[in-house]
Amino acid sequence: MRHWTAERLDGQKPSVFDEMNALARRYNAVNLGSGTPDMPVPELIQAAVERAVAAGHNQYAPVQGEAVLRAALAAHAARFYGQEIDPNSEISVTNGVTEALHAALFSFINPGDEVLVFEPFYDCYLPTIRLAGGVPVVVTLHAPAFRFDPQELREAFSPRTKAMILNTPHNPTGTVFSRSELALIAELCQEFDVLAITDEVYEHIVFDCESHVRLATLPGMLERTLTLSGAGKTFSCTGWRIGWAIGPAALQDALRMLRQFTVFAAATPFQFAIAAGLRFPDSYFRQLAAEYQQRRDFLVDALSACGLKPNKPAGSFFTLTDISGLGSANGREFCNDLARNLGVVPVPTDTFYFHQSHGERLVRFAFCLRRALLESAARRLANLPILCEAER
Ligand code: GLN
């Protein structure tokens, strides 16, 4: 038999989330690996899906998305960020942010173009840059605060840089980029004529009165930023795959040329329902952040109580902890040990790093599960000191 798989997939492995989900199933462990929210989808949104189906909104949506959702997205951008977005020409509705990022890289990157990316990064960024023919250039967010060094950022830009990917609030570190950090990024993007692609899927999950600043709102950035976000994290419906890309009409035209022949459109009734959610009062969005802040505080305290040193993220629903000195050779082994011996699964972060060895001492715990499950995880983790002692 010939080898069917295309060479472009050489070296690709199942994602770390698949791997850790399998581990969780095998040991019946509390899964703090994949960041999958377990809050119910708000009832008004569920009802809106049913209404949309009953009303016959079941056929192909336009490539750029249903008008009702684009109008709601423009109103949401005006309400939260003071942006004026043309819903007809400046928005594409996508199948989640993963598809939006894929579409962006395939629409704007030529083979050999450099794409700046912060490490650690969400796992799909690097393979997608490479599949599009781009050359990743990495700027490290340094532990323990997980911020970049301004000089290193400046040195990473070059005349070959075509785009940069910025994820804020950031997965997996929880860093929320400050206005002054974004100002430097904006200055460099303009100096080197670079397209900014932002992943803001945790935009409403920000804690302690921090605020999320949208890069596109900084002076001079609107015309060179594609803002990606989605409904999955804000309305607890990651399986609906509704995301979007907001940015200048010229960029939207390119996305449309690509997407008309790839995914074509996103699911129609869900678009109607998310349009309703985006018009929820401010209190919904505040309540969401408050709920996740309680979950964060609970898990960070529980991890600290068993001797770990988790970071306290300003946003997202992840916390990182260094596992040096706990007896496991690396994060991957630690996750396996934890699953097998205690029944809790985090994720190792090596695949979130360009130089995988840089991430091999860190593991990420997600705190998006409900209190009862976090409590069960905490009870199981309470045996960690005993386990580490035994392994020494
Ligand atoms: N974005 C989520 C995370 O980082 C979910 C990833 C996944 O399960 N594919 O955990």
Boltz pocket constraint, residues with backbone or C-beta under 6 A from the ligand:
constraints:
  - pocket:
      binder: B
      contacts: [[A, 15], [A, 17], [A, 33], [A, 34], [A, 35], [A, 36], [A, 122], [A, 171], [A, 366]]
      max_distance: 6.0
